């Protein structure tokens, strides 16, 4: 797994109707005025609805181990659904870590439905372009330089939100993630029956290390 981004599946073909039904119930509003387009960072429309959009997306990632172990989430911002029409774009920028440790970009329509509109991130000295299938998501660190290329035909629809991690320190977060991964290797072990065995059981030892990291390095005040 790359240390700067992951790709996860938020929706599959059997649940696309949730996205489609959501998009039927609401309106699109311009994010900026025509007069300010030339100098703006972005040009898109934002989706407004009375539905609880957050539940449609955040509940999907709640039980995703790849997402959880990568971000070690503490909280998520509200979900914003956006549409880029022909001529729309998002210029090069990097998000503030004050908003969150990670940003997630969920692709809500198929790549063949529009031309251009690639999500681009600058990673390890090179540009990576993503135009993923409907239902897939790219999650990356907020200090990553990114942009969305101009849409030249059709419409690109996507959702985005930010995640604050339990740990501010990248190294501590990565260590905690590795321990989470090791935990999965002991899921099918026999149940520990004695205190003596528990003291030598790898899973118990790993949990003890996780508690140490949470108490000493997380954003939660446990005192």
N, C-alpha and C positions, 0 to 999 in steps of 0.2 A: 504494500500500500504506500502511495506517495505521501510524504509528510505534510504537503501543502494543500492537497485537495483529495476528495473522494467522489465517486459517482454511486448513487443509490437509486433504488426503484421506489418511488412514492406510490404510484398507481400501476396496475397491470390492466390488460385488455378487459378483464371481467368487471372492472370498477370505473371505467372511463365515463360511464353515465353520470357519476357523481360530479365530475368536472363539467360535463355538458349541461346538466340541469342547473348547476350553479350559474353558469354563464348566461342562461336564459332569463334569470331573475335578477335584474340589475341594470345599471346604465353606465356608460363610459363618459368621463369628463376629461377635458384637456388639462394637461399638467402645467402648461405655460401658455401665454398669449402669443398671437402671431407676431406682435411687435418685438418680442424678446427671443424669438427662435434662433436668430443668427448667432447670438452670443451665449446661448444657454448651454449648460452641461449636457442636458438631455432633452429629447422631444418625444413624448409618448402620451398615452391616455391611461387614466387610472379607473379601475372598476369599483363601482359603489353599489352596495346591496345591503339589505337588512339581515341577510343570512349571517350566521357566525362562520365566517370563512376560516378563522383560525382552527376550529375543530376539524374541518375537512382536510387540513394539511398537517398540523402538528400532531394529531393523534396517529397519523400514519408513520411518523418518524419515532414516536415514543418508544416502540418496542423493536426498533431496528438496531441490532447490535453494532453494525458497522458505523452507523451515525453516532450512536451513543459512545462507543469507545474512541471515536475520532475527536468528538467535541467535548466529551464529558460535560454535558449541559447542566447549567444551573437554572437558566430561564431563557425564554424566547420572546422576541418582539411580536407585534401584530403582523399578520400576513398581508402583503399588498399584491394585488393582481393587476398587471399592466398589459397594455397592447401597443405594439409598434406597427404603424401602418407604413405604406410606401413613403420613403423619405425620412422616416423617423430613425433615431439613433441614441446612443449613450456614449459620450466621449470618455477618453482615458481619465480614470480617477482611482483613488483608493479610499475605502471607507474608514472612518475613525474607529479605533478600538474601543472608544467610549460607548459606541452603539452596541458592540458585541465582539466576541472573539472570532466568529465565523459568519459568513453569509451563505445562504442557500438559495439557488436559482432553480426553480422547478419549471420544466418545459411542458406547456399545456396544449400544444398542437403539434402535428407531425411536421418533420423538417421539409417534406415536399410541398407543404402548403404555402411556403414563402421562400423568396430568394434573398440572400444576404442574411442579416440578423444574427450572425454567429456571436456567441459569447466568447470573448477572448480574455485570457489571463496571461500575465507575464510571469513565467515560472522557470527558475534556474537559468536565467539569461536568455530565454527564448519564448516566443509567443505560441500559446496553444489555443486552438480554435475548437469550440464545441457547438454542435448543432444536433442535440440528442433527440431521441424518440420521445413521443408524448408519454408523460408519466415518470420520466427519469429526472434526476436532480443532480446538480453539481454543487458541492459544498466546499468552500475555500476560505482561507484566512483573510480577515478584513484588511490587513495591510498590504494585500496583493494588488498590484496594478491591474486594472481590468477595463474593458469597454464592451459595447455591443455595436457591431458593425451596422451601418445603415441598411434598412430593409429596402430592397429595390423592386420587389414584386410581392403581392399578397400581404398577409398579416402574421405577426409573431405574437403569441400570447404566452405570458409566463407569470409565475408567482415568486415572491421573494420575501425572506425574513432573516433576521439576525439571531444568533445564539450566543449568550454569555456562558462561558465555561466556569466550572467550579474552581479552576486554577488559572491564575494570571500568568504564571511561569510556564513557558512552552515545554521546558525540560521535565518539570514535575508532571505536567499533563501527559506527556508522552510516556513517562514511567508508569503513571497510573493506568494508562491505556494498555500497556504491555502486561500489567498484572491482571487486568480484566480478561485479556486474551488467555493468560495462563489459567485463570479460574475455569475457563470452559474446558480445559483438558482434564479436569478432575470431576466433571459433572456426573459421570457414570461409575465413579468409584463406590465400593461398598460403604455402607453407613458406618461411621465411627461409633463404637460401643463403649469405649473406656476413656477416662481422662488422660491416661498415659498415651494412648494412641492419638488422641486429639492434639497433644502437645508436639507430636512428631508428624502430624498430618500436613502435607504441603498446602492444602486449601486453607486450613486454619491459619497457617503461618502467613500466607498471602493476604488473607483478610485482616490480619493484625497489621501488616505493612500498609494496607489501604487506609485503615483507620488512623494510622500515624500520619500519613500524608494529608488526609482530610482535616485532622485536628491542627496540624502545624502549617499547612500551606494553602488551604482552600479559602474562598471568599466568605465562607460562612463563619460567623462568630460562635464557637462552641463553648465558650467560657460561661 
